[in-house]
Amino acid sequence: MTDLLAGVDQRTKLVGHNRIELLLFRLKGKQRYGINVFKVQEVIQCPALTQVPNTHPMIRGVATIRGNTIPVIDLGKAIGRTPIEDLSDKFIVVSEFNHAVIGFIVWSVDRIVNKPWEEILPSPAGAGKNSYVISVTQIDKELVEIIDVEKVRAEIITTNTAPSDEILERGKDRGADENDEIHVLVVDDSSVARNQVKRTLVQLGMNCTLAKNGREALDMLIDWHTNNPEMFKKVDLVLSDIEMPEMDGYTLTTKIREDARLANEYIILHSSLSGVFNKAMVEKVGADKFIAKYNPDELAKTVLEACEAIDLTRREALA
């Protein structure tokens, strides 16, 4: 099964081409699900799990894989589907994102497919805020649901999402001058990630607008420039995820830089895939910074540094 993911380094060639590769799998039932290949280290036969007292009920145990002990989550149960009881012939999708390695128990693994992001659509509006389906696509005339694994992880494994007091003080000092106010356009298809970023920005005394994908964000910027110039003048900073339906963060960055009306926006790319995307690619598409999800202090520091750079640009423009 590991051979299924062989040559993943070659898949970095997809970066900047608005494409994604999905690992398709099933839980208990006929429905097929997907996860971004870049979030997957390997797929293995489920080993014997060690039970750990007082852990979250969705964690079936821990496994030692290649020398690392990782929590193993019953993905079906975690998203409200039928749990998998017998693990003897099941699989673990070993995933790495947000600075952590986690195992997800699945019933079976299908194959990897390559799709343009334009064919990855946001989850239906009626799905509700409690849905774990972040987006959908069609493969072999069947609907494939792409799971918001960041949301699953956030609900099961508690992590600190608040910046340190020292960083917050820097934010308060900066916010003393109303003329320095910066409005941030936050772009992310995960509601969990959007709200994490929003909380950090609010604690820094900043305002923000939220967008669910690159297409929506680009449309917002163009609409503000055309119909609401006062709003457009406030938005000097775009903080965008990379992997999103309809238009990814690299394509969004490229289109902003190619549009003379928008080209001066400061852009920070923010991804859960810390081990894949490198500085050269960020520079190639014209982003100003790249940071990996989700470290609140690192995010806050990077945003404050961006504000300082924006302030300097403003002063130079007035000189």
Phi, psi and omega in degrees: 000330178299329179300335180302330184254008181300143178076027182298332179300327179295337184285348176296345177295343178288337184300130179088357179251014176055043179232160180221150169246133183246136167272120181267140180209169176237148169263219179270105183136182184276338183300133175262145180235166180223154173219141179303126181304327181294347177266001186250125174278312181193168174238128184227158170297139184296119178278177173295134182257145176263126180283139179238123182298150172063028175265169179300141183299340178280347179271116183280345180155191177238154178228146175262114184235119181052041176085356180249136177266122185232149174287145180240121187254137172283097188296319179301312179295322183296329181258015175086014176262182181292127179292158177263116184276307183271115184263004190298326181239024182262179186234158172243126171269109181275115187244146175231121175196160181052042176063024182217152175248129184222147174256137176244124178283128176230159183286312180206160179243134185267276183196180176256135177236151180251125184224146169288146180299334179299335180266002173261114187253148176302154178298150182305143183302329182281359183293331177086163185289344181271000180286145177259005178270113184273332180197170181222159173207169180247129178223130182054039179062021176239148178279125176253129181261128180262122189277139174279083184291337175295321177293317178302311181298316183298326181281338186256321183247111184285131176226158178286127180242013182249135175296157179291161180300324180298316180292320180297324178296321176299320179294320180294319179299319182291324184284003182291336182256112182297336180290343180265008183301132178236133179256128186256131172267112182261125185237116179197138181278346179268123179297326178297312181296317179302315183288326175299313180295317181301316180299318179296316181295319179297320179294336176274000179082024182252156174261155178209156172241142185253139175229148187271344179196173183297322179298314180297319180295316180297317178298321178299311183299316180294319179295317178297317180300321184278316191247346183216068185300330179295319177293318182299321181297332182285331188271095179258351188226126174247122179247106192236139166295167177259312187268104183216150177293155177072309177208122181279173185293327177294317179293320176303312179301314180300316182292324176296315181293331181280345183262113184302332180290331188248351197300339184272001179298139174277128186238125172248125175264135191228111187228147174283350185264070188293337186268002190246311190271130187251169184300323182299320181291319178300315179293324182300318182273351175096014175287155181274325182213157171229134173224149179270144175285162332239110175240110187300323179292317180295319178297312181298316179300316182294320178294318179295321176296322177297319179298320178296319178294321179293318179299319180296318179298319179298315182296319180295326180291330181274345184290000000 
